[in-house]
C-alpha cells in the first residue's frame, strides 16, 4: 500500500517563530510527531512518503503515486485540512483522517469528504483500520474508549522527515495529565492517568535520531512531562548516563505543571540531562479564576516564588496565560503584565479563553447556552472568544492587544530577559566545543545589527550583554538566543493587533445592527 502522509498548514501563531527560523535557515519549528508515529504503527511492508505542507506543497507526482492518503491535524489546522481532503478526493484517492481535531469533531472531516476516520490513539485504532481495509471496506469510523499501553509504541519513523527543515525535534515520553483544568482537552483526549514509555524505549528513539545525524534541540512534547514523577525520574537517571556517553548531543525542553518547583531532585535531574527550558501553564495570577477553572495546583504556593525556584535551578521558564475567565475583573491584562515582569519570565504566551470541544468548559457553556454557534471550531490565538463572556468582549479584546504590545516592547523585553538570565543557574553540563556555522554567524550579525545598532535598544542591548558575560558568563549564548526571539514577537504583536481589531470591529458592528433590529421591532 503506497501511503502518502500529509500534515496541513498551520496559520501563523505565537509559536510560528518565522523571523527566528529565517535567521537560522529553517522552515518549521517542530515536525509532525503524530504522523511519523502512525507510519511506525502501520504495516512496515507498506511504502510511505510524508509531506509537511508547512515546508512545501504536495507534488503531482506524489498525489499520483499514492493509493492511500492519511491526514492528521489539530483544530487550528482545520481550514487547510479541509482543502487537502478535497484535493485528494478530486484525484480519486482513499482518504483517512485522524489526530486531535478529527477525534474531537469527527463530523467536520467526514463532511469534507474523508472516507475513514481513525480516531483516538493509533496503537489500538490503526490495526483496526488495517483489518477494515483487508476486509475490503472503503469507509468507516474507527474509534475506541480504551487507552493503549504506550510501552508497545514503536519508534517513530523519523527517517521520513526532511530533517534539515526543522529547528527542533519532537519526542514523547508520556500521555495524559493528573489534573482537571476545566478548559483543557488533554485529559479528554488522553485521560487523567499519565501513561509512560519505558526509559530504554525512549533512549532507543534518541539513539535513532542520533544515528540519523540529529544534533539540535529536542522538545519533549508531553503535555505534562512530570505527570508521573516516579517514572520520569527513572527516565532522567538513565538519560543522564546516555547524554554523558554521547557527549550531550541534545538540548531538551518540555512542558510541566508548576508543582515542578516543589521537587528539587527532579529539577536537578532535568538540568543534569541538559534540559534548559520548561513551559508552565500559569494561566492567570488571579486565584479566583484559577479556582473557578479547577487549576488548584496553581494555588498551593506563591506563583512568583515558584517561577523563581525554577529559574535558579537552571531552567528558563516559558509560560502560558489566558484572559476571559468567568468573573474576571477589569484590568486582568495589567495583572498579567505585572506578574510576568516581576517573575522575569522571558516568553509569555497569551491567549483569549476558548471553549474546546468536549471539555468540561464546553459542556458547562453549552448548558448555559453561551457558546457562539458560528465560531465553535474556528479557534486560534488570534480569534475572539468562542462564547459569551461575563464581561464585555471589547474590554477583553483591548486588554489582550495591550498585553502583547507591552510585553514585547523591545526595551521591556530585553530588560526582562536580562533579569531572568542574571539569576538563571548555569548548566553543569560540559559539552564539546563546536565551531559556529556560517548560518549561526550570519544570524548573530543580524541580531546585533538590529538590536545593538539600528534600534533604540542599542545601549540596553550592549549593557545587558556585557553584564551577563561578566556576572553569569556560562549562559551568554542562551541569553543571545532569547534576545533574537523578539524578532518574531515584534512582528507577531502587529498581527495580533490587526486581526483582533478587525474581528472586534466586525463584532461591534453586528452587535449594533442587532440592537437596531430589536429597537425597530420594539417600536412596532
N, C-alpha and C positions, 0 to 999 in steps of 0.2 A: 504494500500500500504506500503510494507516494504521498506524503503528508506535508502540507505547507502550513507552518505555524505563523500567524500574523498578530503582531502587537499594535493596537491602534495608537493614534497620535494623542498626546496629552496637550490640552490647552496650556497656555503659559500660567505657571503657578509660582508660589513662593520658592519652591524647590527646583524650578527650572534651571536656575543658575546660568542662563545663557551667556551673559557677559564674561563670567568667570571661565566657563568652558571654552569660549573663544580664545581666551588668553593662553590656555594650555593645549589648544588644538584638539579638543574632544567634542563629541556631538551630544552626548547624553550623560546624565549623572549616574543612573543605575540601569541594569539590564532587567528583562522580564523573567524573574526567577520562576514564576508560576509556569510559564510555557516550557522552559527547559526542564522543569521537573515533570511536566506532562510527557515530554519526549522521552524521559528516562523510564517512565512507568509503562508506556505503550510497548507493544512487541518490538524488540530490537532488530528483528529482521525487516521491519518496515524501513522505508527511506524517509529522511527528514530534511527539510530546509526551513530556516527561520528568517523572517523579515521583521525587523523592528522599524515601524514606519516613522518613528522619531529620528531615525538615522537616514532612511531613504524610502522611496516608494517601491511597491511590488512591480517587478518587470513582467512584461507579457510572456516571456519565456517561462517565468516561474508560475504564472497562472496556468499556462498550457501544460506544464509538467505535472501539476497536482491532480491526484484522484480525490483527495480529501483536504478540506481547509478547516483548520481549528483556530478559533479566536479565544483570547482571554482578556478581560478588561475590568477596570474599576468604573464606578459611576461617572467620574469626571471624563472618561474616555468615550462616553456613550455615543456622541454625535459621529465621530469617525468610525466607531464600531458599526453603527447602522449603515453608514455609507459603504463600508468594505464588505459587509454581508451582501448588500445589493450587488456590488461589483462581482462577487463570487457567484451569486445565483444567475446573473446575466450570462456568465460563462458556463453555466450548467454544472457547477461544482456541488458536491455534497458538503454541507456546512455544519460544523459542530461548534457550540459556544459554551464556555464555562467561565469560572472566575467569580470574584465578589459581586460584580454588577448583575450578571445573569442569575446568580444564586439568590440575590436579594429581590430582583424584579424580573422574574422569568418571562412575563408576558411581553415585554418590550423586544427582546431579541427574537422571540417567536414571531411577533408581528412584523419584524424587519425581514423575515424570510428564513431564519435558521431552521435546519432540518432536525438537528438533535440539540438538546440542552443537556450537558453533562455537568451536573451541579454538585455543590458541597465539596467534599475533599476527594481528590482524584485517586488516592490509593485504593478506595473502595469503588467509586463510580466509573473509573476508566476501564477496569477489567469488565464491568457490566456492559459498557459501551462496545467493547471489542466483541463480546459474546453476541450482542444485538446485531452487529454487522455480520458476524458469522452465520446468523440465522436468516440473513437476507433482509433484515429490516432497514427501512430507508428514512425513518423519522421516529422521534420519541423524546420523552423527558425522563431522564435517569437521575435519581437522587436518593439520598439515604439520611436517616437521622443518626446513624452510627458515627462515632468519631474513631478514625483509624489510629493504630499504633504506629507512630512515626519512626520507630526504630526499624521498621521494614522499608522505609522510603529509600529508593536507590539514589546514587549520586546524580545530581542534575547534569544535563548534557551541556556543560559549559563550552564544549568544543563547537557547538552550533553558533556561538556568538561571534560577532565581529568585535573582538576584544579591544582593539585599538580605539574604537569609538567611545568607550566608556571611561568615565573618570574613576568610578568605584565599582566594586563587585558586590554581589548580594549572596549572603549565606544565611540559612535559617537553622536555629537550634531547637526552638520550641514554638508551640502554637497554644493559644488560649491565655486567659488572664484571670486571676482570682477575684478581681474587684467587680463592682456592679454599677459603674458610672451610667447614668440614665441615657446619655446621648450616644454611647459607644456601641458600634456594631461588631466589634471584635468578639465580644462574649456571645453575640448572636451567631456569628459565623463559625467560631472555633471553640466555644464553651468556656466555662469558668474554671476548669481543671487543666492547668498547664501540662501539656504532654511534651516530653523532650526526647531528642535523639540520644544515642549513646556517645560518650566522648570520642571513642575510637572511630565511630561512624562519621562524626564531623571532621575529625582530623584527616580521614580519607578524602573528604571533599576538598579540604585545604591542600592536601598533597597533590590532588588532581589539578587544581588551579596553579600550584607551584610548578608542576611538570609542563603545563601549558605556557609557562613563562610569565604569569601574572606577578607583578611586584608592587602594585599600588594598594590603595586603601580598600578595606572590606567593610561593608555595612552589615552588621548582624541584624536582620530585618525583623526579628521577634518584636511583637507589639509591646511586650513587657519581658525583656531579657531575664529579669530576676524573679519572674513569677514563681518559679520553683528554685528557691535559693540553694537547697541542698544539692540538686543536680547541676546547677550552674557552677557551683564551687568545684564539684568533681571535674567538670569540663575544664575550668580555668587552671586547675592544678596540672592537668595533662597538657593543656595548650601552652602553658608557660615553658614546659620542657621542650615541646615541639618548636616553639618560636626560637628558643635559645639554640637548639641544634641546627636550625636553618638560618641562623644569624638575623632573625627578626625581619623576614621579607614583607610582612604585612603590618599596617596600622589598622586598628579596628575602631569603629564607633557603633552605637546602638541606641535603643530606646529603653527606658526603665521608669518604674514608678518612684516617687520621691522618697519612699522608705529605704532606698539605696543608701541614703546618708546615715541611717541608723546602724549600718553594718560595715564597720571599718575594714574588717578582714576581706569582705567582698570587694570593696573599692580598691584595696591594696592589690588584690589578685588581678583585678582588671588592669590596673596600671602596669603591673609586672608583665602582663601579656601584651603590652603595647596598645591598650585602649587609650584613646586620647580625647574622646568627646562622648557625651551622652545626651539624648533628647529626653526632656522631662515634660510630662503633661501637667503643668501647673494650673492652667485654665483661667484662674482669677485669684486675686488676693482677698476677695470678699468672701468671708466664711459662710455667710447666709446662703450665697449662691452655691458654694461647694457642698453644703449640707443638703440643699434642695435637689441637686443633681446626683446625690449619693456618692460624691467623691470624698468619702470620710477619711481616706488615707492621707489627704492633704490638710487635714485639720488637727492632726495629732501633735504637731510641733511647729515651731516658727518656720515658715517657708524661707524667710531670709537667711536664717541660720542653716537651714538645710542646704541651700544653694552654696553658701559659704564653705560648708564642710566638704562638699563635692569638689569645689574649685581647689581648696587647699590639699585635697587628696591627689590632685593631678588630672582631674577630668574637666574639660571645658564644657560648661552647660549650654545646651540649646533648649529652648522652652516654647511650649505652645500655650496660647492664650485665646480665650473666647469671650465675646461680648454678645449680650442679648438674652441672658438668662431671665427667667421669670422673677419678678420682684426686684430686679436690678435697679439701683438708684442712679440718677443722673450723675455724670462725672466718672463713670466706670473707666473711660479712657485715661483720664488723669491718674486714677489709682493704679492702673496697669503700668503706665509710663513711669510713675514714681517707684513702683516695685522693681521694674526692670533696671532702672538706673541705680537704685540703692543696692540691688543684688549684683550689679555688674555682669548681667547676662548679655554676651555679645549678640547672639542670634535669637530674636524673639519672633516666632511665627504667630500671626494674629488672624483670627477668623471670626466671622459672624456665626452664631449658633445655627446649625442646620439640623433638621429632624431627618435622620437616616432611616430608610425603610426597615421595619420590623424591630426597631429598638424600643425600649421602654418609653422613651420620649415620644417617639412616633405614635405609639399606642395611646398614650395619655392625650396628646394633642388631637388625635383623630377622634377620641371620645368627646373631647371638649369642642369639636368642630372648629378647630383653629388652623388646620392645615390649609395651605393655599393650593388648590387642586391643579392649577395650570403649571405650577412650578415644582411639582412633587419630586421629580428626579433631576431637574436642571441645577445641579449642585456643584459649586466651585468656590474657591476662596475669594472670587470677585463677583459673587452674586449675593443679592439681598436675602434676608431670612426667608425660608420657605413656609413660614407660619406667621400667624398674627401674634406679635409680642405684647407684653404687658405695659410697655411704654412706647411712645411714638417712634415709629420706624425711622423717621427722619433724624431723630436725636441719635439713634444707634448708628445709622449710616455716617452721619457727620463726625461722630466720635471715632468711628472706625478709620475714616480717612485721616483724621487728626493724629491718631496714634501712629499710623505708618509714617506720616510726614515728619513727625517729631523724632521717632525712634531712629529713623535712618537719615536724619540730617547729618552731613559729613562730619562736622565738628563734634556733635554729640556722640556719634557712633565711634569715632576714634578715641574719644575720652573713655567711653565705656569699655572698649576692648583693652585699652591701656590699663584701666583699673583691675580688670579681670586677670590680665597676664602678669601684673605685678605680684599677685598673690598665688598664681597657679603653680602648684608644685611641679618642678621639672621631673620628667620621667627618669627612673633609674636605669632604663634600658640603654645599652650601648650598641648602636648599630654601626656597621662598617661605613667608612666614608665613601660617598658616591659623587662623582663629578656631576655638576648640574648640566642638563642638556641645553641645547640652543633654544628650545621651546621655553624651558624654565627661565633662562636668562632674558629672553625677549619679554616674557610675562612680567618679570621683575622690573625691567626697564620701563614698561608701560605704566605699571602701578606707581613707580617713583615719579615718572613724568606727570601723571595726572594728579596724584595726591601730594607729592612733595615739591612740585614746581608750579603746575598750571592752576590749581585751585587755591582758594584762600585758606586751605588746611595746611599749607606748606610748613609754617612754623611748628604747628602742633605735630605734624607727621614726623619731622626730624627730631623734635624734642622727645617725643614718646619713644621713637625707635632707639635712639641712643641711650635713653634712660633704661629701657628694657635690656639692652645689650650690656649695660653696666650692672643693673640690680638683679636681673634674672636671665643671664646670658644663654642658658640652655633652651629657652623657649622662643628665641627670636625668630626662627624660621616659621614656627607655628603662628606666631604673632603677625608676621608679614602676610601669611596666607589669609588670616582673618581681616587684615586691612583690605586685601584685594576683594574680599567678598562684598564689600559695599558697592563695588562697581555694578553688581547685579541689583542690589536693593535700591539704589538710586533710580534705576530705570523702572523697577517694579512698583515703587511707590507712585510713580507717574501713571502707570497702568491702573493701579487701584483707584486713584483719584478720578481718572477719566471714566472708567467703567462704572464705578459706584455712583458718581454724579449723574451719569446718563440714565442709569436704571432708576435712581431716585426721582429724577425729573419726570420720567415716564409714569412712575408710581403716583406721584403727586398730581399729575395731570388726570390720570384715571380716577383718582380719589375725588378730585374737584368735579369731574364730569358726573360721577355717581351722585355726589351731593346735589348737583344742579338738577339731575333727573328726579331725585327724591323730592326736591323743593317744588318742581313742576307738578309732580303727582299730588303733593300735599295741597297745592293751590286749587287743583281740580276738585 
